[in-house]
Amino acid sequence: MNVDEIRRRLSHPAAAPKPGVPACGARSAAVLVAIDPAAGVWLTRRSADLAHHAGQVALPGGTLDPGDASPEAAALREAWEEIGLDPALVEVIGRLDDFATGTGFHVTPVTALIHGTPRFTAAPGEVAAIFPLGLHILLDPALPEWRRGTWHGGTRDFPVWPHPDHVIWGVTAWILYRLARVLRG
């Protein structure tokens, strides 16, 4: 899939996000769904020493700060702080539907294209790895894998994206699932 097709699908009116209203007490957060047409979507594995979501695969992002003008600004700031992604290489396209987590976050996924060749630097103590999930995986209609688990006394089905070195599940997997559906048309 080329850059123009990615841009067209993510900016198409059918891809427009449904507005989300944060639940009372939920912390607003934003993540950058950074698509590099040559490599895929860039992800991180969080440090095992973090207080929240330690060792999990994530999209670059975090809580909105008072100085952030928008979720887009927060996602770009966090991507710069976490992985050293130069905002000059990023073309923000739009958003996917907001996602409310069971851990008290209201997450806005900001979609973007990366132009040029990024040079990443992992934030010490915060990011243990930076890696892509290939677009061919997101475009494969047989993926993601679906698993079933018990959570808060109920049974739920959830997506898991295949990767040779990492387990991609949770909010990140759901956001990637939404992205895949938009890209597949």
C-alpha positions in Angstrom: 0.0 0.0 0.0 1.5 3.3 -1.0 1.5 6.6 0.8 -1.3 8.2 -1.2 -3.6 5.2 -0.6 -2.8 5.3 3.2 -3.5 9.0 3.3 -6.7 8.6 1.3 -8.1 5.8 3.5 -7.2 7.5 6.8 -8.6 10.9 5.7 -11.8 9.5 4.1 -15.0 10.6 5.8 -15.9 6.9 6.6 -12.7 6.8 8.7 -13.7 9.9 10.7 -13.6 9.0 14.4 -16.7 8.9 16.6 -16.4 11.5 19.3 -15.6 10.0 22.7 -16.4 11.5 26.0 -13.9 10.7 28.8 -15.5 8.8 31.7 -15.5 10.7 35.0 -12.0 10.6 36.4 -10.4 9.1 33.3 -7.1 10.5 32.3 -6.9 11.9 28.8 -4.0 10.4 26.7 -2.9 10.3 23.1 -0.8 7.8 21.1 0.9 8.3 17.8 0.0 5.6 15.2 3.1 6.3 13.2 3.0 4.6 9.8 6.2 4.2 7.9 5.2 2.8 4.5 8.5 1.0 4.2 8.6 -0.5 7.6 5.0 -0.5 9.1 3.6 0.9 12.3 6.3 1.8 14.9 5.7 0.3 18.3 7.6 0.2 21.6 8.1 -2.3 24.4 7.9 -0.4 27.6 10.6 -0.9 30.3 10.0 -3.6 32.8 10.7 -1.0 35.6 7.7 1.2 34.9 4.8 1.6 37.3 2.1 1.3 34.6 2.0 -1.3 31.8 5.6 -2.5 32.4 7.0 -4.6 29.7 4.0 -4.2 27.4 4.0 -3.3 23.7 2.6 0.2 23.2 2.3 2.9 20.7 4.4 6.0 21.5 2.2 8.3 23.7 1.0 9.2 27.1 -1.1 11.5 29.2 -2.0 15.0 27.9 -0.1 17.7 29.7 -1.7 21.1 30.5 0.6 22.7 27.8 -0.5 20.3 25.0 -2.8 22.2 22.6 -4.4 19.0 21.4 -4.1 15.2 21.4 -2.0 15.6 18.2 0.4 17.9 20.0 0.6 15.4 22.9 1.2 12.4 20.6 4.0 14.2 18.8 5.6 15.4 22.0 5.4 11.9 23.6 6.8 10.3 20.4 9.7 12.8 20.5 10.3 12.1 24.2 10.0 8.3 24.1 11.6 7.3 20.8 13.2 10.5 19.5 10.9 10.7 16.5 11.5 14.1 14.9 8.2 15.9 14.4 9.5 17.3 11.1 9.3 13.8 9.6 5.7 13.4 10.7 2.5 14.2 8.7 -0.5 14.0 11.0 -3.4 12.6 9.0 -6.2 12.3 11.5 -7.6 10.1 14.4 -9.1 6.8 15.0 -11.9 6.3 17.5 -11.0 7.1 21.0 -10.5 4.1 23.3 -11.4 3.9 27.0 -9.2 1.5 29.0 -10.0 -0.5 32.0 -7.1 1.2 33.8 -8.6 4.7 33.7 -7.3 6.2 30.5 -9.2 7.8 27.6 -6.9 7.4 24.7 -7.0 9.3 21.4 -5.1 7.5 18.6 -3.5 10.0 16.2 -2.7 8.7 12.8 0.4 9.9 10.9 2.7 9.1 8.1 6.5 9.2 8.6 8.5 10.7 5.7 12.2 10.1 5.3 14.3 7.8 7.4 13.7 8.2 11.2 16.5 7.8 13.6 15.1 6.5 16.9 16.5 6.9 20.4 14.8 5.0 23.2 14.2 7.0 26.3 16.3 5.3 29.0 14.2 3.6 31.7 11.0 4.1 29.7 11.4 2.3 26.4 13.1 -1.1 26.2 12.7 -1.6 22.4 11.5 0.1 19.2 10.2 -2.0 16.4 7.7 -2.0 13.5 4.7 -4.2 12.8 4.7 -4.6 9.0 1.7 -3.2 7.0 1.4 -6.6 5.3 0.4 -8.1 8.7 -2.2 -5.4 9.3 -3.6 -5.9 5.8 -3.8 -9.7 6.1 -7.6 -10.5 6.5 -6.7 -13.7 8.5 -5.2 -11.5 11.3 -5.2 -10.7 14.1 -5.5 -13.9 16.1 -8.3 -14.0 18.6 -8.0 -15.3 22.1 -10.3 -15.6 25.0 -9.6 -14.7 28.6 -11.3 -13.9 31.9 -11.2 -10.3 33.1 -13.0 -8.8 36.0 -15.2 -11.9 36.4 -16.3 -12.0 32.7 -15.0 -13.7 29.6 -13.8 -11.6 26.7 -12.4 -12.1 23.3 -9.4 -10.0 22.4 -7.0 -9.6 19.4 -3.3 -10.5 19.4 -1.1 -9.5 16.5 1.7 -11.9 15.5 5.3 -10.8 15.9 8.4 -13.0 16.2 9.7 -11.2 19.2 6.8 -9.5 21.0 3.3 -10.1 22.2 1.0 -7.4 20.9 -2.3 -7.3 22.8 -4.4 -5.0 25.0 -5.2 -1.5 24.0 -2.4 -1.4 21.4 -3.8 -4.5 19.7 -7.3 -3.0 19.6 -6.1 0.3 18.1 -4.1 -1.7 15.5 -7.3 -3.7 14.8 -9.2 -0.5 14.2 -6.4 0.8 11.9 -6.4 -2.5 10.0 -10.1 -2.2 9.4 -9.8 1.3 8.0 -6.8 0.4 5.8 -8.5 -2.7 4.4 -11.5 -0.7 3.4 
